[in-house]
């Protein structure tokens, strides 16, 4: 039986990948009306942060059993 943090890590990896992909898409296809923080590319930063944290949780818990 895997701990809950194993599955949280998988979900964070998946969601971070989707957000990162969206941020990369928006770099090459910018919207017509840009938000205030668009030039900082928050989708890319948060996607990377979520993937790193999810990867840490996934790899730390993948071999632990209850």
CNS distance restraints for C-alpha pairs under 8 A (distance, minus, plus):
assign (resid   1 and name CA) (resid  65 and name CA) 5.52 0.50 0.50
assign (resid   1 and name CA) (resid  66 and name CA) 5.82 0.50 0.50
assign (resid   2 and name CA) (resid   6 and name CA) 6.51 0.50 0.50
assign (resid   2 and name CA) (resid  61 and name CA) 7.72 0.50 0.50
assign (resid   2 and name CA) (resid  62 and name CA) 7.49 0.50 0.50
assign (resid   2 and name CA) (resid  64 and name CA) 6.67 0.50 0.50
assign (resid   2 and name CA) (resid  65 and name CA) 5.39 0.50 0.50
assign (resid   2 and name CA) (resid  66 and name CA) 6.69 0.50 0.50
assign (resid   3 and name CA) (resid   7 and name CA) 7.51 0.50 0.50
assign (resid   3 and name CA) (resid  61 and name CA) 7.12 0.50 0.50
assign (resid   3 and name CA) (resid  64 and name CA) 7.38 0.50 0.50
assign (resid   3 and name CA) (resid  65 and name CA) 6.92 0.50 0.50
assign (resid   3 and name CA) (resid  66 and name CA) 7.00 0.50 0.50
assign (resid   4 and name CA) (resid   8 and name CA) 6.34 0.50 0.50
assign (resid   5 and name CA) (resid   9 and name CA) 5.99 0.50 0.50
assign (resid   5 and name CA) (resid  57 and name CA) 6.34 0.50 0.50
assign (resid   5 and name CA) (resid  58 and name CA) 7.27 0.50 0.50
assign (resid   5 and name CA) (resid  61 and name CA) 6.79 0.50 0.50
assign (resid   6 and name CA) (resid  10 and name CA) 6.54 0.50 0.50
assign (resid   6 and name CA) (resid  57 and name CA) 6.29 0.50 0.50
assign (resid   6 and name CA) (resid  58 and name CA) 5.02 0.50 0.50
assign (resid   6 and name CA) (resid  59 and name CA) 7.98 0.50 0.50
assign (resid   6 and name CA) (resid  61 and name CA) 5.29 0.50 0.50
assign (resid   6 and name CA) (resid  62 and name CA) 6.20 0.50 0.50
assign (resid   7 and name CA) (resid  11 and name CA) 6.23 0.50 0.50
assign (resid   7 and name CA) (resid  58 and name CA) 7.39 0.50 0.50
assign (resid   8 and name CA) (resid  12 and name CA) 6.10 0.50 0.50
assign (resid   8 and name CA) (resid  54 and name CA) 7.15 0.50 0.50
assign (resid   8 and name CA) (resid  57 and name CA) 7.51 0.50 0.50
assign (resid   8 and name CA) (resid  58 and name CA) 7.74 0.50 0.50
assign (resid   9 and name CA) (resid  13 and name CA) 6.10 0.50 0.50
assign (resid   9 and name CA) (resid  53 and name CA) 7.35 0.50 0.50
assign (resid   9 and name CA) (resid  54 and name CA) 4.00 0.50 0.50
assign (resid   9 and name CA) (resid  55 and name CA) 6.17 0.50 0.50
assign (resid   9 and name CA) (resid  56 and name CA) 7.40 0.50 0.50
assign (resid   9 and name CA) (resid  57 and name CA) 4.89 0.50 0.50
assign (resid   9 and name CA) (resid  58 and name CA) 4.59 0.50 0.50
assign (resid  10 and name CA) (resid  14 and name CA) 6.24 0.50 0.50
assign (resid  10 and name CA) (resid  54 and name CA) 6.32 0.50 0.50
assign (resid  10 and name CA) (resid  55 and name CA) 7.63 0.50 0.50
assign (resid  10 and name CA) (resid  58 and name CA) 6.22 0.50 0.50
assign (resid  11 and name CA) (resid  15 and name CA) 6.07 0.50 0.50
assign (resid  11 and name CA) (resid  54 and name CA) 7.36 0.50 0.50
assign (resid  12 and name CA) (resid  16 and name CA) 5.74 0.50 0.50
assign (resid  12 and name CA) (resid  50 and name CA) 5.73 0.50 0.50
assign (resid  12 and name CA) (resid  51 and name CA) 6.18 0.50 0.50
assign (resid  12 and name CA) (resid  53 and name CA) 7.39 0.50 0.50
assign (resid  12 and name CA) (resid  54 and name CA) 4.74 0.50 0.50
assign (resid  12 and name CA) (resid  55 and name CA) 7.99 0.50 0.50
assign (resid  13 and name CA) (resid  17 and name CA) 6.07 0.50 0.50
assign (resid  13 and name CA) (resid  50 and name CA) 6.54 0.50 0.50
assign (resid  13 and name CA) (resid  51 and name CA) 4.61 0.50 0.50
assign (resid  13 and name CA) (resid  52 and name CA) 7.68 0.50 0.50
assign (resid  13 and name CA) (resid  53 and name CA) 7.94 0.50 0.50
assign (resid  13 and name CA) (resid  54 and name CA) 4.93 0.50 0.50
assign (resid  13 and name CA) (resid  55 and name CA) 6.35 0.50 0.50
assign (resid  14 and name CA) (resid  18 and name CA) 6.37 0.50 0.50
assign (resid  14 and name CA) (resid  51 and name CA) 7.64 0.50 0.50
assign (resid  15 and name CA) (resid  19 and name CA) 6.21 0.50 0.50
assign (resid  15 and name CA) (resid  47 and name CA) 7.62 0.50 0.50
assign (resid  15 and name CA) (resid  50 and name CA) 7.51 0.50 0.50
assign (resid  15 and name CA) (resid  51 and name CA) 7.87 0.50 0.50
assign (resid  16 and name CA) (resid  20 and name CA) 5.95 0.50 0.50
assign (resid  16 and name CA) (resid  46 and name CA) 7.17 0.50 0.50
assign (resid  16 and name CA) (resid  47 and name CA) 4.18 0.50 0.50
assign (resid  16 and name CA) (resid  48 and name CA) 6.48 0.50 0.50
assign (resid  16 and name CA) (resid  49 and name CA) 7.49 0.50 0.50
assign (resid  16 and name CA) (resid  50 and name CA) 4.86 0.50 0.50
assign (resid  16 and name CA) (resid  51 and name CA) 4.94 0.50 0.50
assign (resid  17 and name CA) (resid  21 and name CA) 6.03 0.50 0.50
assign (resid  17 and name CA) (resid  47 and name CA) 6.11 0.50 0.50
assign (resid  17 and name CA) (resid  48 and name CA) 7.79 0.50 0.50
assign (resid  17 and name CA) (resid  51 and name CA) 6.59 0.50 0.50
assign (resid  18 and name CA) (resid  22 and name CA) 6.18 0.50 0.50
assign (resid  18 and name CA) (resid  47 and name CA) 7.44 0.50 0.50
assign (resid  19 and name CA) (resid  23 and name CA) 6.20 0.50 0.50
assign (resid  19 and name CA) (resid  43 and name CA) 5.78 0.50 0.50
assign (resid  19 and name CA) (resid  44 and name CA) 7.01 0.50 0.50
assign (resid  19 and name CA) (resid  46 and name CA) 7.39 0.50 0.50
assign (resid  19 and name CA) (resid  47 and name CA) 5.00 0.50 0.50
assign (resid  20 and name CA) (resid  24 and name CA) 6.23 0.50 0.50
assign (resid  20 and name CA) (resid  43 and name CA) 5.91 0.50 0.50
assign (resid  20 and name CA) (resid  44 and name CA) 4.85 0.50 0.50
assign (resid  20 and name CA) (resid  45 and name CA) 7.66 0.50 0.50
assign (resid  20 and name CA) (resid  46 and name CA) 7.42 0.50 0.50
assign (resid  20 and name CA) (resid  47 and name CA) 4.33 0.50 0.50
assign (resid  20 and name CA) (resid  48 and name CA) 6.56 0.50 0.50
assign (resid  21 and name CA) (resid  25 and name CA) 6.13 0.50 0.50
assign (resid  21 and name CA) (resid  44 and name CA) 7.80 0.50 0.50
assign (resid  22 and name CA) (resid  26 and name CA) 6.19 0.50 0.50
assign (resid  22 and name CA) (resid  43 and name CA) 6.94 0.50 0.50
assign (resid  22 and name CA) (resid  44 and name CA) 7.90 0.50 0.50
assign (resid  23 and name CA) (resid  27 and name CA) 6.36 0.50 0.50
assign (resid  23 and name CA) (resid  41 and name CA) 6.74 0.50 0.50
assign (resid  23 and name CA) (resid  42 and name CA) 7.58 0.50 0.50
assign (resid  23 and name CA) (resid  43 and name CA) 4.64 0.50 0.50
assign (resid  23 and name CA) (resid  44 and name CA) 4.92 0.50 0.50
assign (resid  23 and name CA) (resid  47 and name CA) 7.97 0.50 0.50
assign (resid  24 and name CA) (resid  28 and name CA) 6.80 0.50 0.50
assign (resid  24 and name CA) (resid  44 and name CA) 6.72 0.50 0.50
assign (resid  25 and name CA) (resid  29 and name CA) 6.03 0.50 0.50
assign (resid  26 and name CA) (resid  30 and name CA) 4.93 0.50 0.50
assign (resid  26 and name CA) (resid  31 and name CA) 7.17 0.50 0.50
assign (resid  27 and name CA) (resid  41 and name CA) 7.84 0.50 0.50
assign (resid  30 and name CA) (resid  34 and name CA) 7.72 0.50 0.50
assign (resid  34 and name CA) (resid  38 and name CA) 6.05 0.50 0.50
assign (resid  37 and name CA) (resid  41 and name CA) 7.14 0.50 0.50
assign (resid  37 and name CA) (resid  42 and name CA) 7.42 0.50 0.50
assign (resid  38 and name CA) (resid  42 and name CA) 7.20 0.50 0.50
assign (resid  41 and name CA) (resid  45 and name CA) 6.76 0.50 0.50
assign (resid  42 and name CA) (resid  46 and name CA) 5.96 0.50 0.50
assign (resid  43 and name CA) (resid  47 and name CA) 5.84 0.50 0.50
assign (resid  44 and name CA) (resid  48 and name CA) 6.21 0.50 0.50
assign (resid  45 and name CA) (resid  49 and name CA) 6.22 0.50 0.50
assign (resid  46 and name CA) (resid  50 and name CA) 5.98 0.50 0.50
assign (resid  47 and name CA) (resid  51 and name CA) 6.13 0.50 0.50
assign (resid  48 and name CA) (resid  52 and name CA) 6.11 0.50 0.50
assign (resid  49 and name CA) (resid  53 and name CA) 6.18 0.50 0.50
assign (resid  50 and name CA) (resid  54 and name CA) 5.89 0.50 0.50
assign (resid  51 and name CA) (resid  55 and name CA) 5.86 0.50 0.50
assign (resid  52 and name CA) (resid  56 and name CA) 6.20 0.50 0.50
assign (resid  53 and name CA) (resid  57 and name CA) 6.28 0.50 0.50
assign (resid  54 and name CA) (resid  58 and name CA) 5.97 0.50 0.50
assign (resid  55 and name CA) (resid  59 and name CA) 5.98 0.50 0.50
assign (resid  56 and name CA) (resid  60 and name CA) 5.88 0.50 0.50
assign (resid  57 and name CA) (resid  61 and name CA) 6.10 0.50 0.50
assign (resid  58 and name CA) (resid  62 and name CA) 5.79 0.50 0.50
assign (resid  59 and name CA) (resid  63 and name CA) 7.96 0.50 0.50
assign (resid  60 and name CA) (resid  64 and name CA) 8.00 0.50 0.50
